[in-house]
Amino acid sequence: MANRRIFLKSLASLTAGITLAGVAHAEKNENDRLGELLPKRKLGRTNEYVTMLGTGGYHIGWTTERDAQEVIEASLEGGIRFFDTAESYADGTSETRYGKYLIPKYRDLIFLTSKSTGQDAKTVQQHLDGTLRRLKTDHLDLYQVHAIATPEDVDSRIQKGVLDVLLKAKAEGKIRYMGFTGHQNPFAHARMLERTKESDLFDTVLMPVNVLDQTYFSFTKNAMPQALERNLGILSIKSLADGRFFSKKEQAGWTSDDPLVPNYLSIKEAMHFVWSLPVSVLISGNENATFMREKIALARSFTKLSDEQINALIDKVTDIALDGKVEYYKVKEA
């Protein structure tokens, strides 16, 4: 208990420091030709501001085409201007649907990101070329080394020239910023940060951030502080632990009154917890427009939690977090 309390105190201090520094919580409101945007936050060391809620591309790929179109339209109408995807999402279907329903009319309004799971330079180059073709754009705002799994995986990808492809694409104007992602192992993130300390070539890092993460194999504890020291933009995923906060029956509801990990906390508390941490954008996957609109409403109702409220929520779920069953995607070994 004492060690956990020390960690909770350090987490609260980190959040307070970032808020005072204005890195992630430098929120501002804007309008564009489609209407009022969600509040924006500064994206790390870049001069970009991105909407605090982003649309996840994984669900865009696997849901029906009609639902995918409606999610995109609801996102734009609700003020989202950050759109995430990857070549691996439904074998490129996610990117193809963005290329059909998003890019032709709205490329000038959005911050567009994609990713490559490629393990070597040749594969990453092929992925990037395919991504640009499917998205029907000549550049990405952010391109990311996707799904790093272990420190050894990081070493292998660097040795096989993956980062060189991104640097070349950036020099050619095909990508504006560089990042990396992963959800299995926070020490893979730590290795990537260490291996690129001298070159300092990354602008963002994507990781799971949720109320359970604080207790088990924590990205917030083992990767986020180092990323923030480098002034990287934090892209958060799995705010609801990839849906495992709900039983199948409860997933059909998606109202803020439904319990999150039953009898513990609400969806609103879970998402407001994430937004109260030093993250630039919370990326949310939704398979229909109703779910998307509910997340937008939660973003608009956001009020930063106090350090005491943050710690209280962590305490509520500590017992169920320790066994690692809810955050099933965390894997200690490759």
TITIZA-952788 format. One record per residue (C-alpha): residue in one letter; residue number from 0; z, y, x; chain. Coordinates in Angstrom, 2 decimals. Layout:
TITIZA-952788
SITE  type  seq        z        y        x  mol
SITE     A  NUM        Z        Y        X    A
...
***
This chain:
TITIZA-952788
SITE  type  seq        z        y        x  mol
SITE     M    0     0.00     0.00     0.00    A
SITE     A    1     0.87     2.41     2.82    A
SITE     N    2    -2.51     1.94     4.54    A
SITE     R    3    -4.33     2.39     1.25    A
SITE     R    4    -2.43     5.59     0.56    A
SITE     I    5    -3.39     6.92     3.99    A
SITE     F    6    -7.02     6.19     3.20    A
SITE     L    7    -6.84     7.80    -0.24    A
SITE     K    8    -5.34    10.88     1.33    A
SITE     S    9    -8.14    11.06     3.92    A
SITE     L   10   -10.75    10.61     1.19    A
SITE     A   11    -9.25    13.44    -0.83    A
SITE     S   12    -9.20    15.66     2.25    A
SITE     L   13   -12.83    14.83     3.00    A
SITE     T   14   -13.87    15.76    -0.51    A
SITE     A   15   -11.92    19.00    -0.42    A
SITE     G   16   -13.40    19.92     2.96    A
SITE     I   17   -16.96    19.35     1.80    A
SITE     T   18   -16.35    21.36    -1.33    A
SITE     L   19   -15.01    24.27     0.66    A
SITE     A   20   -17.89    24.00     3.11    A
SITE     G   21   -20.33    24.07     0.22    A
SITE     V   22   -22.40    21.18     1.54    A
SITE     A   23   -22.73    18.99    -1.53    A
SITE     H   24   -21.03    21.10    -4.15    A
SITE     A   25   -23.14    24.21    -3.65    A
SITE     E   26   -24.41    23.80    -7.18    A
SITE     K   27   -26.79    26.26    -8.75    A
SITE     N   28   -28.76    26.46   -11.96    A
SITE     E   29   -32.49    27.07   -12.22    A
SITE     N   30   -35.33    27.03   -14.71    A
SITE     D   31   -38.96    26.04   -14.26    A
SITE     R   32   -41.93    25.81   -16.59    A
SITE     L   33   -40.41    22.80   -18.36    A
SITE     G   34   -37.05    24.45   -19.04    A
SITE     E   35   -33.51    24.39   -17.69    A
SITE     L   36   -32.81    22.11   -14.74    A
SITE     L   37   -29.64    20.17   -14.16    A
SITE     P   38   -27.38    21.81   -11.56    A
SITE     K   39   -28.70    21.39    -8.04    A
SITE     R   40   -26.88    20.45    -4.85    A
SITE     K   41   -27.81    21.05    -1.24    A
SITE     L   42   -29.48    18.06     0.42    A
SITE     G   43   -27.54    17.81     3.66    A
SITE     R   44   -28.94    19.80     6.55    A
SITE     T   45   -32.26    20.46     4.85    A
SITE     N   46   -33.00    23.64     3.01    A
SITE     E   47   -33.69    21.64    -0.14    A
SITE     Y   48   -31.64    21.65    -3.32    A
SITE     V   49   -31.94    18.57    -5.55    A
SITE     T   50   -30.73    17.91    -9.08    A
SITE     M   51   -27.32    16.24    -9.13    A
SITE     L   52   -28.78    13.36   -11.17    A
SITE     G   53   -31.89    11.47   -10.08    A
SITE     T   54   -34.08     8.93   -11.88    A
SITE     G   55   -34.01     5.48   -10.28    A
SITE     G   56   -37.36     3.78    -9.88    A
SITE     Y   57   -36.21     0.16    -9.99    A
SITE     H   58   -35.86     0.22   -13.78    A
SITE     I   59   -39.16     2.11   -14.10    A
SITE     G   60   -40.81    -0.95   -12.58    A
SITE     W   61   -39.27    -3.77   -14.64    A
SITE     T   62   -38.89    -2.24   -18.10    A
SITE     T   63   -41.80    -2.03   -20.55    A
SITE     E   64   -44.56     0.46   -19.81    A
SITE     R   65   -43.73     2.46   -22.93    A
SITE     D   66   -40.05     2.64   -22.02    A
SITE     A   67   -40.94     3.63   -18.45    A
SITE     Q   68   -43.05     6.50   -19.72    A
SITE     E   69   -40.31     7.60   -22.10    A
SITE     V   70   -37.66     7.48   -19.36    A
SITE     I   71   -39.85     9.69   -17.17    A
SITE     E   72   -40.42    12.14   -20.02    A
SITE     A   73   -36.72    12.19   -21.00    A
SITE     S   74   -35.80    12.82   -17.36    A
SITE     L   75   -38.10    15.80   -17.11    A
SITE     E   76   -37.01    17.20   -20.49    A
SITE     G   77   -33.37    16.79   -19.51    A
SITE     G   78   -33.75    18.77   -16.29    A
SITE     I   79   -34.02    16.01   -13.67    A
SITE     R   80   -36.33    16.80   -10.77    A
SITE     F   81   -35.39    14.01    -8.32    A
SITE     F   82   -37.38    10.79    -8.66    A
SITE     D   83   -36.72     7.63    -6.63    A
SITE     T   84   -38.94     4.60    -6.16    A
SITE     A   85   -39.98     1.97    -3.56    A
SITE     E   86   -42.96    -0.22    -2.81    A
SITE     S   87   -40.82    -3.29    -3.45    A
SITE     Y   88   -39.88    -2.33    -7.02    A
SITE     A   89   -41.78    -4.78    -9.23    A
SITE     D   90   -44.43    -5.22    -6.53    A
SITE     G   91   -45.49    -1.59    -6.71    A
SITE     T   92   -45.40    -1.26   -10.50    A
SITE     S   93   -42.73     1.45   -10.33    A
SITE     E   94   -44.89     3.56    -8.03    A
SITE     T   95   -47.99     2.90   -10.14    A
SITE     R   96   -46.22     4.12   -13.27    A
SITE     Y   97   -45.04     7.27   -11.51    A
SITE     G   98   -48.62     7.77   -10.37    A
SITE     K   99   -49.76     7.51   -13.98    A
SITE     Y  100   -47.08     9.39   -15.94    A
SITE     L  101   -45.28    11.66   -13.45    A
SITE     I  102   -47.38    12.80   -10.53    A
SITE     P  103   -50.57    14.10   -12.19    A
SITE     K  104   -48.82    16.88   -14.15    A
SITE     Y  105   -45.51    17.39   -12.40    A
SITE     R  106   -45.85    16.79    -8.64    A
SITE     D  107   -45.21    20.47    -7.94    A
SITE     L  108   -41.88    20.38    -9.78    A
SITE     I  109   -40.23    17.29    -8.36    A
SITE     F  110   -38.58    15.90    -5.24    A
SITE     L  111   -40.29    12.53    -4.73    A
SITE     T  112   -38.86     9.69    -2.64    A
SITE     S  113   -39.95     6.17    -1.77    A
SITE     K  114   -38.96     3.43     0.66    A
SITE     S  115   -40.19     0.53     2.79    A
SITE     T  116   -38.51    -2.80     3.39    A
SITE     G  117   -40.88    -3.42     6.29    A
SITE     Q  118   -39.38    -5.16     9.30    A
SITE     D  119   -42.01    -3.98    11.80    A
SITE     A  120   -44.31    -1.03    12.42    A
SITE     K  121   -47.47    -2.62    11.01    A
SITE     T  122   -45.81    -3.57     7.73    A
SITE     V  123   -44.19    -0.18     7.24    A
SITE     Q  124   -47.52     1.55     7.82    A
SITE     Q  125   -49.14    -0.70     5.21    A
SITE     H  126   -46.32     0.02     2.78    A
SITE     L  127   -46.63     3.77     3.27    A
SITE     D  128   -50.39     3.75     2.77    A
SITE     G  129   -49.98     1.70    -0.41    A
SITE     T  130   -47.21     3.93    -1.70    A
SITE     L  131   -49.26     7.11    -1.34    A
SITE     R  132   -52.21     5.41    -3.02    A
SITE     R  133   -50.19     4.13    -5.98    A
SITE     L  134   -48.34     7.40    -6.43    A
SITE     K  135   -51.59     9.37    -6.21    A
SITE     T  136   -50.13    11.93    -3.86    A
SITE     D  137   -50.85    12.97    -0.29    A
SITE     H  138   -47.20    13.28     0.74    A
SITE     L  139   -43.64    12.22    -0.01    A
SITE     D  140   -40.67    14.53     0.11    A
SITE     L  141   -38.51    11.72     1.51    A
SITE     Y  142   -39.43     8.33     2.97    A
SITE     Q  143   -36.72     5.83     3.78    A
SITE     V  144   -36.13     2.72     5.86    A
SITE     H  145   -35.06     0.49     2.98    A
SITE     A  146   -32.31    -2.08     2.51    A
SITE     I  147   -30.92    -2.45     6.01    A
SITE     A  148   -28.67    -5.51     5.88    A
SITE     T  149   -26.71    -5.92     9.14    A
SITE     P  150   -26.29    -4.21    12.50    A
SITE     E  151   -28.65    -6.82    13.96    A
SITE     D  152   -31.25    -5.98    11.32    A
SITE     V  153   -31.05    -2.33    12.36    A
SITE     D  154   -31.54    -3.22    16.03    A
SITE     S  155   -34.53    -5.41    15.20    A
SITE     R  156   -36.31    -2.80    13.08    A
SITE     I  157   -35.86    -0.13    15.72    A
SITE     Q  158   -37.10    -2.48    18.45    A
SITE     K  159   -40.19    -3.30    16.36    A
SITE     G  160   -41.19     0.35    15.96    A
SITE     V  161   -40.23     1.07    12.34    A
SITE     L  162   -38.86     4.53    13.15    A
SITE     D  163   -41.97     5.39    15.15    A
SITE     V  164   -44.11     4.98    12.03    A
SITE     L  165   -41.93     7.42    10.10    A
SITE     L  166   -42.02     9.96    12.91    A
SITE     K  167   -45.80     9.73    13.11    A
SITE     A  168   -46.14    10.12     9.33    A
SITE     K  169   -43.89    13.16     9.44    A
SITE     A  170   -45.99    14.73    12.19    A
SITE     E  171   -49.08    14.11    10.05    A
SITE     G  172   -47.53    15.76     7.00    A
SITE     K  173   -47.38    12.54     4.95    A
SITE     I  174   -43.60    12.74     4.66    A
SITE     R  175   -41.29    15.73     4.85    A
SITE     Y  176   -37.91    14.12     5.46    A
SITE     M  177   -36.63    10.76     6.74    A
SITE     G  178   -33.77     8.60     5.54    A
SITE     F  179   -32.42     5.06     5.38    A
SITE     T  180   -30.83     2.94     2.67    A
SITE     G  181   -28.74    -0.16     2.12    A
SITE     H  182   -26.16    -1.67    -0.18    A
SITE     Q  183   -24.99    -4.83     1.57    A
SITE     N  184   -23.06    -3.85     4.65    A
SITE     P  185   -21.55    -0.46     5.59    A
SITE     F  186   -21.56    -1.45     9.24    A
SITE     A  187   -25.35    -1.63     9.17    A
SITE     H  188   -25.26     2.04     8.18    A
SITE     A  189   -22.81     2.77    10.96    A
SITE     R  190   -25.13     1.06    13.46    A
SITE     M  191   -28.16     3.05    12.31    A
SITE     L  192   -26.19     6.27    12.64    A
SITE     E  193   -25.03     5.30    16.11    A
SITE     R  194   -28.48     4.19    17.29    A
SITE     T  195   -30.04     7.49    16.17    A
SITE     K  196   -27.23     9.76    17.33    A
SITE     E  197   -29.22    11.24    20.19    A
SITE     S  198   -32.56    11.59    18.39    A
SITE     D  199   -30.87    12.82    15.18    A
SITE     L  200   -34.03    12.13    13.20    A
SITE     F  201   -32.59    11.29     9.78    A
SITE     D  202   -31.99    13.77     6.98    A
SITE     T  203   -30.45    11.50     4.32    A
SITE     V  204   -28.63     8.22     3.82    A
SITE     L  205   -28.48     6.20     0.60    A
SITE     M  206   -25.45     4.00    -0.15    A
SITE     P  207   -23.32     2.59    -2.98    A
SITE     V  208   -20.69     5.06    -4.14    A
SITE     N  209   -18.34     4.14    -6.97    A
SITE     V  210   -14.66     3.91    -7.79    A
SITE     L  211   -14.47     0.27    -6.65    A
SITE     D  212   -16.12     0.91    -3.28    A
SITE     Q  213   -13.00     2.61    -1.97    A
SITE     T  214   -11.14    -0.71    -1.79    A
SITE     Y  215   -13.55    -3.45    -0.73    A
SITE     F  216   -15.92    -3.30     2.29    A
SITE     S  217   -16.20     0.43     1.72    A
SITE     F  218   -19.29     2.54     2.40    A
SITE     T  219   -17.29     5.65     1.55    A
SITE     K  220   -14.81     4.78     4.28    A
SITE     N  221   -17.06     3.22     6.94    A
SITE     A  222   -20.35     5.12     6.63    A
SITE     M  223   -20.00     8.33     4.65    A
SITE     P  224   -17.74    10.24     7.10    A
SITE     Q  225   -20.14     9.65     9.99    A
SITE     A  226   -23.11    10.70     7.87    A
SITE     L  227   -21.34    13.87     6.78    A
SITE     E  228   -20.48    14.69    10.38    A
SITE     R  229   -24.24    14.68    11.01    A
SITE     N  230   -24.73    16.83     7.89    A
SITE     L  231   -26.94    14.23     6.20    A
SITE     G  232   -27.59    14.34     2.48    A
SITE     I  233   -25.74    11.53     0.67    A
SITE     L  234   -27.79     9.73    -1.98    A
SITE     S  235   -25.49     7.61    -4.14    A
SITE     I  236   -26.43     4.44    -6.01    A
SITE     K  237   -24.57     1.79    -8.02    A
SITE     S  238   -22.17     4.24    -9.64    A
SITE     L  239   -21.52     1.48   -12.21    A
SITE     A  240   -21.76    -1.34    -9.64    A
SITE     D  241   -25.26    -2.32   -10.73    A
SITE     G  242   -24.10    -2.77   -14.32    A
SITE     R  243   -21.30    -5.17   -13.40    A
SITE     F  244   -18.77    -2.72   -14.80    A
SITE     F  245   -19.80    -4.05   -18.21    A
SITE     S  246   -20.03    -7.35   -20.00    A
SITE     K  247   -23.42    -8.16   -21.50    A
SITE     K  248   -22.23    -7.17   -24.94    A
SITE     E  249   -20.97    -3.82   -23.74    A
SITE     Q  250   -24.16    -3.03   -21.85    A
SITE     A  251   -25.98    -2.66   -25.16    A
SITE     G  252   -23.68     0.17   -26.18    A
SITE     W  253   -23.68     2.67   -23.32    A
SITE     T  254   -21.40     5.13   -25.09    A
SITE     S  255   -18.79     7.04   -23.14    A
SITE     D  256   -16.05     5.42   -25.22    A
SITE     D  257   -16.89     1.93   -23.97    A
SITE     P  258   -14.48     0.66   -21.33    A
SITE     L  259   -15.65     0.47   -17.76    A
SITE     V  260   -14.38    -2.80   -16.35    A
SITE     P  261   -12.72    -3.29   -19.76    A
SITE     N  262    -9.40    -1.54   -20.32    A
SITE     Y  263    -9.60     0.40   -17.06    A
SITE     L  264   -11.78     3.51   -17.35    A
SITE     S  265   -14.82     5.04   -19.06    A
SITE     I  266   -18.42     5.57   -18.00    A
SITE     K  267   -17.74     9.30   -17.94    A
SITE     E  268   -14.81     8.84   -15.56    A
SITE     A  269   -16.89     6.57   -13.32    A
SITE     M  270   -19.81     8.98   -12.98    A
SITE     H  271   -17.66    12.10   -12.72    A
SITE     F  272   -15.75    10.32    -9.95    A
SITE     V  273   -18.97     9.97    -7.94    A
SITE     W  274   -20.05    13.57    -8.54    A
SITE     S  275   -16.61    14.72    -7.37    A
SITE     L  276   -17.31    13.22    -3.95    A
SITE     P  277   -19.58    14.85    -1.33    A
SITE     V  278   -22.85    13.41    -2.66    A
SITE     S  279   -26.08    15.35    -3.07    A
SITE     V  280   -27.51    13.25    -5.90    A
SITE     L  281   -26.43    10.31    -8.05    A
SITE     I  282   -29.47     8.07    -8.62    A
SITE     S  283   -29.30     6.27   -11.96    A
SITE     G  284   -31.56     3.50   -13.18    A
SITE     N  285   -32.17     3.36   -16.94    A
SITE     E  286   -34.46     1.05   -18.86    A
SITE     N  287   -34.92     3.31   -21.87    A
SITE     A  288   -34.82     6.98   -22.79    A
SITE     T  289   -31.58     6.70   -24.76    A
SITE     F  290   -29.68     5.53   -21.70    A
SITE     M  291   -31.31     8.27   -19.61    A
SITE     R  292   -30.32    11.00   -22.06    A
SITE     E  293   -26.72     9.75   -22.05    A
SITE     K  294   -26.57    10.06   -18.27    A
SITE     I  295   -28.05    13.57   -18.46    A
SITE     A  296   -25.35    14.57   -20.95    A
SITE     L  297   -22.69    13.27   -18.56    A
SITE     A  298   -24.18    15.39   -15.78    A
SITE     R  299   -24.14    18.48   -17.95    A
SITE     S  300   -20.50    17.89   -18.91    A
SITE     F  301   -19.36    17.39   -15.32    A
SITE     T  302   -16.19    19.05   -14.11    A
SITE     K  303   -14.97    18.19   -10.64    A
SITE     L  304   -11.96    15.88   -10.62    A
SITE     S  305    -8.87    16.90    -8.71    A
SITE     D  306    -7.69    14.89    -5.71    A
SITE     E  307    -4.90    13.50    -7.89    A
SITE     Q  308    -7.38    12.37   -10.57    A
SITE     I  309    -9.63    10.76    -7.94    A
SITE     N  310    -6.75     8.81    -6.45    A
SITE     A  311    -5.48     7.78    -9.90    A
SITE     L  312    -8.84     6.26   -10.81    A
SITE     I  313    -8.98     4.34    -7.54    A
SITE     D  314    -5.50     3.00    -8.19    A
SITE     K  315    -6.54     1.82   -11.65    A
SITE     V  316    -9.21    -0.55   -10.35    A
SITE     T  317    -7.76    -1.63    -7.02    A
SITE     D  318    -6.63    -5.06    -8.21    A
SITE     I  319   -10.03    -6.02    -9.64    A
SITE     A  320   -11.90    -4.49    -6.70    A
SITE     L  321   -10.26    -6.59    -4.02    A
SITE     D  322   -11.98    -9.88    -4.84    A
SITE     G  323   -15.45    -8.35    -4.43    A
SITE     K  324   -16.89   -10.07    -7.51    A
SITE     V  325   -17.89    -6.87    -9.30    A
SITE     E  326   -19.63    -5.41    -6.24    A
SITE     Y  327   -21.47    -8.69    -5.76    A
SITE     Y  328   -24.24    -7.01    -3.72    A
SITE     K  329   -21.98    -6.42    -0.74    A
SITE     V  330   -22.62    -9.17     1.81    A
SITE     K  331   -20.73    -9.39     5.08    A
SITE     E  332   -23.11   -11.85     6.71    A
SITE     A  333   -26.91   -11.84     6.73    A
***
